[in-house]
Amino acid sequence: MRFIPVLIFTLIAGACSDKKQESLGLADQDSTRMIPGEPTVTNVKTKKPPAGLIISSDNIRIFGDTTIEKGKIYHSSIKFEPYISFQDFQTDSVDMGTAKATLDLSSKKGAGMFKTRIRNAYNADTVNFAGHYTFASWGCGSPCQQAVIVDRRTGKVYDAPGATRGYCFKPNSRMLIVNPPDSTGFYDDCIWCKPIIYLLDEATKEFMERSPTLNRPPR
């Protein structure tokens, strides 16, 4: 009767082996899958498609079925994670209702080519950027936008960064977002769609790109 303990040991060992394989995801594909919120499916063979890297860029990697043609992936979006805010660079005041200076188109080379756009923005708007500036932009092709700022205290015109997906700015902040994300916080995954944050240097009237690594506002 010595074979009985051996038989019992064999059965226990086999059960443990099956349990270990199941816990590691190595169990037979013919199994019962129980997923919360879904009906129980018994004895369904599942065959995993070839998995691999489909698309890779600086901020996103898409893994999936490598048998799918890349041309069939029509769209992907990336979540924009703001690293600074408009409040970090608020101006001391906003010149609301203050008389503006005469527009000086000669202060910037080439401004005369877009005098109608600049003049209309300057005359139509009150301060809309950084306390005492008018921010004006216009299309220059697809996808392309050009922009300038006009100091309402002096009337002088200065360059602003170009864009492909527009701008976001506030009357009481020196911060400018070029190619801002949509209302849900996402932007298209393309080489010209990535949001870029700039800060206006009041002393030089130049826009300086603000890197995510410099996440502390200057004093």
MORA-V780241 format. One record per pair of residues at least 24 apart in sequence whose ideal C-beta (glycine too) atoms are under 10 Angstrom apart, sorted by the first residue. I is the first residue (numbers start at 1). J is the second residue. D is the distance in whole Angstrom. If there is no record, write none. Layout:
i	j	d
I	J	D
I	J	D
This chain:
i	j	d
55	189	8
57	189	6
57	190	9
57	191	8
57	194	9
58	189	10
58	191	9
58	194	8
59	187	10
59	189	8
59	194	8
60	189	6
62	189	9
75	188	7
75	189	8
75	190	10
76	186	10
76	188	8
76	189	5
76	190	9
77	181	9
77	182	8
77	184	9
77	185	10
77	186	4
77	187	7
77	188	6
77	189	6
77	193	9
78	181	8
78	185	10
78	186	6
78	187	6
78	188	8
78	189	5
78	190	10
78	193	9
78	194	8
78	195	9
79	181	8
79	184	9
79	185	6
79	186	6
79	187	8
80	177	9
80	179	10
80	180	8
80	181	4
80	182	9
80	184	10
80	185	6
80	186	7
80	187	6
80	194	9
80	195	5
81	181	10
81	185	9
81	195	10
81	212	8
82	177	9
82	181	9
82	185	9
82	195	9
82	197	8
82	212	9
82	215	10
83	197	8
83	210	8
83	211	9
83	212	5
83	213	9
83	214	9
83	215	5
83	216	10
84	175	7
84	197	7
84	199	9
84	210	6
84	212	9
84	214	9
84	215	6
84	216	8
84	217	6
85	173	9
85	175	8
85	197	10
85	217	9
86	168	9
86	169	8
86	170	5
86	172	8
86	173	4
86	174	9
86	175	5
86	176	10
86	177	9
87	170	9
87	172	9
87	173	7
87	175	9
87	217	9
88	173	8
88	174	9
88	175	7
88	199	9
88	210	10
88	215	9
88	216	9
88	217	4
88	218	9
89	130	9
89	170	10
89	172	9
89	173	5
89	174	4
89	175	5
89	176	10
89	197	10
89	199	6
89	200	8
89	210	9
89	217	6
89	218	9
90	130	10
90	131	9
90	170	9
90	172	5
90	173	6
90	174	8
90	175	9
90	217	10
91	127	9
91	129	9
91	130	6
91	131	3
91	132	8
91	133	10
91	170	9
91	171	8
91	172	5
91	173	7
91	174	7
91	200	10
91	202	9
92	131	7
92	172	9
93	127	10
93	131	6
93	132	8
93	172	8
94	126	9
94	127	6
94	128	10
94	129	10
94	130	9
94	131	5
94	132	7
94	170	9
94	171	5
94	172	5
94	173	10
95	126	8
95	127	5
95	131	6
95	132	4
95	133	9
95	152	6
95	153	7
95	171	9
96	126	6
96	127	6
96	131	10
96	132	10
96	171	8
97	126	8
97	127	9
98	126	9
98	127	8
98	132	8
98	152	7
98	153	8
99	152	9
99	153	10
100	125	10
100	126	9
100	127	9
100	132	9
100	134	8
100	150	9
100	151	9
100	152	4
100	153	8
100	154	10
100	155	7
101	150	9
101	151	8
101	152	6
101	153	6
101	154	5
101	155	4
101	156	8
102	154	9
102	155	5
103	134	9
103	150	7
103	152	9
103	155	5
103	156	9
103	157	8
104	150	9
104	151	9
104	154	7
104	155	4
104	156	5
104	157	7
105	150	9
105	155	9
105	156	9
105	157	6
106	156	9
106	157	9
107	150	9
107	151	9
107	154	8
107	155	7
107	156	4
107	157	5
107	158	8
108	148	7
108	149	10
108	150	9
108	156	7
108	157	4
108	158	6
108	159	7
109	157	10
109	159	10
110	146	10
110	148	10
110	157	10
110	159	9
111	148	7
111	150	9
111	156	10
111	157	5
111	158	9
111	159	9
112	157	10
114	138	6
114	140	9
114	146	7
114	147	10
114	148	8
114	157	10
115	157	10
117	146	9
117	147	10
117	148	9
118	147	10
118	148	6
118	149	10
118	150	7
118	157	7
119	150	9
121	147	10
121	148	9
121	149	10
121	150	8
122	148	10
122	150	5
122	152	8
122	155	8
122	157	9
125	150	10
125	152	9
125	171	10
126	152	9
126	171	8
127	152	6
127	171	5
127	172	9
128	152	10
128	169	7
128	170	8
128	171	5
129	160	9
129	167	9
129	169	5
129	170	7
129	171	6
129	172	9
129	173	8
129	174	8
129	175	10
129	176	7
129	200	8
130	169	8
130	170	9
130	171	8
130	172	8
130	173	7
130	174	5
130	175	9
130	176	8
130	199	9
130	200	5
130	202	8
131	171	7
131	172	6
131	173	8
131	174	8
131	200	10
131	202	9
132	171	9
132	202	10
133	158	8
133	160	9
133	169	9
133	171	9
133	174	9
133	200	8
133	202	10
133	205	9
135	160	7
135	167	7
135	169	6
135	170	10
135	171	9
135	176	8
135	200	10
136	160	8
137	162	9
137	163	7
137	166	8
137	167	6
137	169	10
143	179	9
143	190	9
143	192	6
143	193	8
144	192	9
145	178	9
145	179	9
147	176	9
147	178	9
147	207	10
149	176	9
149	200	7
149	205	8
149	207	9
151	202	10
151	205	7
154	205	10
156	205	8
157	205	10
158	200	9
158	204	9
158	205	5
158	206	8
158	207	9
159	205	9
159	206	8
159	207	8
160	198	8
160	200	9
160	206	10
160	207	6
161	196	7
161	198	6
161	207	5
161	209	8
163	192	9
163	195	10
163	196	9
164	188	10
164	190	9
164	191	10
164	192	4
164	193	7
164	194	9
165	190	9
165	192	8
165	193	6
165	194	9
165	195	8
167	198	10
168	195	9
168	197	10
169	198	10
169	200	9
173	199	9
173	200	9
174	198	9
174	199	5
174	200	4
174	201	8
174	202	7
174	207	9
174	208	10
174	217	10
175	199	6
175	200	8
175	210	8
175	217	9
176	200	7
176	207	6
176	210	10
178	207	9
178	209	9
